[in-house]
Amino acid sequence: MSRLRLIVTFGLVASVAFAARSADAQAPGQPASGRTILAIGAHAGDAELTSGLLLARQRMRGDRIVILHLTLGEGGNPRLLPEAYGAQKRREALAVGAALGAEVIIAPYRDGELPNDDAARRYVADVIRRVKPTYVVTHWRESLHKDHATAHALVRDAVLLASLPGIVTENPPHRGIRGVWYAENWEDADGFRPFVYVDVTGALERWRDAVRQYEFVGGSISSFRYLDYYTALATVRGAEARKTHAVAFDVESYAKRRIVDSLP
């Protein structure tokens, strides 16, 4: 079967039950759209750079957005000890989350030492159960950074564990995930093929203002031009999707299918 490219506008999908409720009648933390987007990054800054435009646009559409940082990425500043840079990254992650309108969760793992084990899988599974996401976004499977590849493996398995009643954690099972999408990252490019395109037109400046609060994004720590790269990428993907700006995601090969009753 040929590969299909899907252009998605989350805002076109609405639940009649949620639309019928007034804002005052909604449960605390419940999004007006009924959707929750959980973005999971190996290091603070990963999710916001690769998926932040999606998060910003979906927040503007009324979705609840949550970011889970598996580590702070505290080893990324050669001029600071990990403890000092970790404290800085924590402050920055919370500030960026607030600017995007996101809830922020920071896991207890260390940069470069993210464990690929059952305990970490259960941790992520329990976060999934607590957040109850509609969509999960995380790293692609291939990466230059071992933590990114480990994050992919943890999330992929944790989605299954979170759904199984026989797996006991602090929170009850959650089976409401509609999709697991893998974000486009310059460090995770090997084998990545854009499949799902999401229109994020109108969110660029909000996203740029938010992620600038990470010092490393400004170029004073790393020479890589993160902001320019992901801004340009959004323009390229937008051109491909016939939108002003878009972000692209890959999915598992078994999810690359389209079933129709007749020719569209």
N, C-alpha and C positions, 0 to 999 in steps of 0.2 A: 504494500500500500504506500502511496506517495506521502511524503511528509506534508502536513497541513499547518498553515500559520493561522492562528486565531487572534483576532483583535477584540479585546474585551473592554467593555465599559461597565464596571461594577454598578454604577449608579442606575443602570437600566433595570436591574433586578431588584424587586421590592417585594416584601412580604405583606400581604393584605392585612394580616393580623396586626403587624407592627404599625402599618400606615393608619390603622383605625384608632390607635391609641394616641392620647395627647401626651405631650412631653412630661406633664406632671404625673401621669399614670405609670411612667416607665420605672422599672426597678433601678436602684442605684447602680451606676456604671454600665447600664444597658444601652447599647447604641441605638439611635433612631432607626437605622437600617436593619438591625438584627444581625449584622455581621461583625465578627471580631477577626482582625488580622494579627497573627503572631509572627514577628520576624526574629530569627535566632541567628546571632553572629558569634564567631569564635572569639573576637576581641571587640571591645568598645570602639565603635566607629565603623566596623564592617557592615553591619546591617543598615546603618543610616546612609552610608555612601552608596551601597549597591541597591538598596530597597527604599531608601528614604523618600525618594520622589513618589513612589507608590504610596507609602504611608501618609505623606503630606496630602496627597490628592484624595485618598480614601477618607482621611479625617475630615477634609472639606466636604465630602459626600455624606458624612454622618456616621462613619464606621468607628468602632472602638479599635485602637491600635495599641499593641503591646510589644515591647522590645526585650528580649532576653539576651544579655551579654554573658557568654559562658566564661570568659576571662576579661579582665580589664585591659589586656595588652600592655601590661606595666613594664615589660622589658623593651619597649620600642624607642626609648629615648637614651642615647649613649651618654648624655650629659647628666642624667639623674639616676639615682639608685631606684630599683624597682618599687620600693616602698613609697618614695616621694612621688614618682611618676604615677603610680597606681592611685594615690590619693587625688592627684590632679585629674587623671582620667575619670575617676568616679564623679568628681564635681562636673566635669565637662559632659559626661554621659547624661547626668540628671538634667543639666541645662539644655542640652540638645533635645532630650525627650520632652521637656516642658515646652520648648519652642515648636515641636512637631505636634504637641497634644497627645503624647504617648505616655502610657504607664511603663516604667522601667524596672526590670528585675536583673539583679547582678548575682551570678552564680559564684560559688566559693572556690573556683579552680584558678590555677596559676598559668600565666602566659608561657607557652612552650611546653606545658606539662598537662595539657587537657587529656584526661584518661579515657581510653577506649575500653571501658569495662561496664559490667552490669550495673554497678552502683550509679555511674553517671547516666546510664540509660534510664534507670528508675527515677533519677532526679528530674531529667527532662520530661519523662512521661508524667510525673506528678505536676510539673508546671503546666503541661498541656491540659491535664485534668482540671487544674485550678482556673486557668484562663478560659478554657472551652472555646478554642479558636474555630472559625469557619474555614480559614485558610492559614497554612503555615508556609513561611518563606525562609530559606536558609541557603547554605553554600552548595555549589556544584561539587560532584564527587572528586574531581581531579584538581590538584592545587600545588602550587609551589610551597605552601605552608602546611606543615603537618597538622596544626590545629584546625585549619579549614577542612581538610579531608576527614579528620576525626569528628568535627561538628556534623558534617554530612551523615556519617555513619551513625552517630548517636541519634540524630533527629529522625532519620529514616526508620530506625528500629523503635524509637520511643513512641512514634505515632501509632504503631501496632500495639505496643505494650499498654498505651493509655486506653485502648479500646477493649482490653481483655478483662472481664470480671475476675478471673483467677489471679491477676496481678494485683496485690494489695499494696496501696500507698495511702497517704493521708487523705486523698480526695477520690471520689467515685469515678468510675470509667467514663470516658467521653468518646462518642462515636460520630460526632457531628462534623468532622473535617471533610470538606468538599474537594480540597486539592492541596498537594504539597508541591511548591514551585521552587526552583533553584535559580538564584540571582546571578546576574552577570557581573563578574569581578575580574579585573585584569590579572590577578594572581590565580584565578581558577579557570583559565581559558581553555585548557586542553580538553578537547572533546565536547565543549559546550556548543550547542546549536540552538539559536533563538527559535522558540516555538509559540509561546503565548506573548502577545504584545498588549500592553495596557496603556491607554491614553492618559497621560498625566499633565495635559495642557492646563496651564493656569497655576501650577504648583511650584514652578521653578524657583522663583525668588524666595518663597517661603522656605523651601528646602535649602537653598544656598545660604540664607541668613542663619538657619539653624546649624548646619554642619560647620560653618566657619568658627563656631565656638570650640571646636577641637583645635588645639594648637597645631597638631601635625598636618591638618588639612591646609593650613596657610603656608606650608613649605619651609618653616623654620627648623623643623626636625628632620624631615625627609625631603630629598630633592624631587620626589615624584609629585607631579602637579595633579593632585587628586581632584580638586574642584574643576579644573579645566577639562580633565579627562572625562569625568562623569557628566558634566554639562554637555560636552561635545557628543558623548555617546547617546544622551537623551535626544539630541538633535538628529543624529543619524538614524536611530530607531524610530523617531517620529517621521522622518522622511519615508522610511520603509513602510510604516503603517499608515501613511497619508494623513498624519496628524502633525501638530506643531511640535510636541514633545511626547515621547513614549519610552517605556522601559520594557525590556524583553526578559523572558524567563524560559528555562528548559524544564522538562518534566521527565519522569521515567518513561522508557520506551513503550511499556505496556499501556501508558496513558495516552499515547499519540494515536488516537482513533476518533473518528467522527461517524456517527450512525444517523442516517436520515431515512425517512419513509419514502421519499421520492427525490428526484433531482431538485436542488434548490433553485 
